[in-house]
Amino acid sequence: SEIQNSTTRRRSARTTSIADYNSAIIFYSKEDIHLHTCDLWDKSLKMRIKEIMKTDQFAVSPIHSEDQLSNLIDTTIITDVPLLKRDISRQQSSLVLDFVHGHSFRFQDFAFRCEGYDDSLILQSCIDCCALPDSSFHKLFECSWITGVTHLRQRLSNISAYELNFRLALIFSRDFGAKQVFCELVSKVVEQARFGDQLLV
């Protein structure tokens, strides 16, 4: 069956394959089920990579191809090297995730889309630096208004290199230290930046 083939292919720790058992009943360990579930998630995400990836309307051609982004996907990493620590507060975890997915009224690009503006005609500029289009990526890695974060941005340069698709490089990174630096960067940005949702109050 598919689950037998998947488990046999993915598991290297055990020398005996599930398929080797001559029994009417087959038992799956927690690890077997976890690996198989991750396999299914990987396949699903890779099939939907066009929906998941973000494109830059100002770029002539994509910086990274679909294949390059698809190759980042490995859902076992999410449990092995989580982005959020267990002891993080709910408020802080919500802030971090806002910056990861970018679907928040904090960011002008999202707010403008929700309001139905044509983003090809109206530039959703950052309300802090007023120099570049606003987005979670911009606030984290580009905005000149944010100070004292150069060392954090440099530490995350291999992740920010993916630009609007940085979240894929971040989530599927095996670098736990980089994930903690990202959380620290989010805190620094929130301390200094002004956000569109604050102006609505």
N, C-alpha and C positions, 0 to 999 in steps of 0.2 A: 504494500500500500504506500501512498505518498508519505505518510508519517513515518513509516519504517525506513524508507529510502532517505528521507530528510535527516532522521536521527542518526542513521549509520554514517551519512556523509559528514555531518557536523561534529559528531562526538569523537574526540581523539583520546580522551582520558582513559576510557575503558577499552580493553582489548577484544572483548566479545561483543559482536553485534546483536541487536535484538532479534534480527532475522535468523540467528544461529540456534535459537531456542526451539526445540521440538515439543511444543506444548499448545494445547487448544486455547489456553489463556496466556496473554502477554501482558506484563506489567510495565508501566512506564514510570521512570523516576521523575521527580520534580524538575531536575535538570533537563531531561529529555523533552518534557512538555514545554519548558521555558525556551529551549533552543528551537523547537518546532514553531512555537508562536512567533518568535523573532524572525524566523524564516518567512513566515506568512506576511508579517509586517513589512519586511524588506521588499518582498515581491510586489506588494500592494503599493508601497511608496514609489518604487522605481517605475511602475506602470503609470503612475500619476505625476511623474516628475514635471511635466509641462504645466500642470495645474499648481504645483507647489512652488516652482521657481518664480522669482520676480525678475522682470525685465526693466532696464533703465531706458526711459523714453528719450533721454538725451544722448545715449550711446549709439554710434553708427552700427555696431555689431556687438553681440553678447560677449562679455569678458570671459565667461566660462561656458563651455558647451553643456548640453543636457547630459552627455555621458560623464563628463567630469564631475558634475553635481551628483549624478546618480551613484557614482563610485564612492561618494562620501558616506552613503547610507549603510549603517550597520547598527540595528536596534539593540544588540547585546550591550553596546557601549552605554546606552542610556541607564541601564541598571548597574553596570560595572563602574562607570564614572559619571555619576549624576551631576547635573548642573546646580541643583539646589541641595544644600545640606539639610539634614533632618531637623536640626535645631533652629532653622531660619524662621523668622516670624511670618505670619500670613501677609502682613502689609508689605514686607520686604520681598517676599516671593511674588506677590502681585506686581510690584514695581518692575522686578527683573523680567517677568514674563511679558509685561507691556512692551518693554524694549526689544525683546526677542521677536515677537510676532508683529509689532508695530501697528496693530489694529486698535488704536486708542486715540481719543480726541486730544491727547497731549500733542499729537503730531499733526501739522498742518496738511500734509499730503492725504492722510486718512480723513481728516475733517472735511476737506474740500471734496473728496470723492463722495462722502456721505451726503453732502449738501447738493450734490449733482452738478458741481462746476466742471467745465471742460478743462482738464488740466493741460491740454495742448495750447490753450489760449490764455489761461491765467496762471501765473507762476506763484506757487504756494511757498513763499519765501519764509525762511526762519525768522521768527520775531525777535531773536536775540542778535544775531550777526547781520541779518538782512542781506547776506551775500549769496547764499545758495538755497536751493529748494529744501524744505524741511522734511525730515523723516527720522525714524529712530536711528538709522545709520548715520545720518548727518549729525544729530545731537551727540552721538557716542564718539564718532571718529573724525569729524570735520570741523565742527563749529568752533570758531576762534574766540567766541565769548567765554567758553569754558576754559578755566585756567587750572594749572597744577595737575594736569592729567597726562602730560607728555609721556612720562615713563610708563603709564598704564597702557596708553595707545600703542607705544612701541612694543610692549610685551605681547599685545594682541595683533600685531601686524600680519601674522600668517592667517588670522581669521578675518580681519578687515579687508584683506586682499580679495575676498569674495564679494565685497561691496554689498549690494542689496540682498545677496544670498548668504550673508555672513552667518545667519542663524543656522543654516545647515552645517557649516564648518564648525560652529560653536557646539551645537547639540551633539554632533557625532565625533567630537574631538576626544581623544584619550588623555589629553593634558588636563588633569584635575586642577593644577595650579592656574592655568589660563582661565578656567571656569570661575575660580574664586576671584581672580583679577577682574573679570568681567562684572561680577556682582559689585565689586568695589568701585569700578568705573560708573556703574549705574547710580550708585549712591552719590558720587561726586557730581554727576550731571544733574541729578534731582535737586541737590543743594543749591546749585547756581542758576540753572536755566529757568526761563519763564515758559509756560506751556499754554497752548490755545484754550484748553479746557478751563484754566484758571481765569481767563479773560471773559468767559461766559457767565461767571458767577455775578 
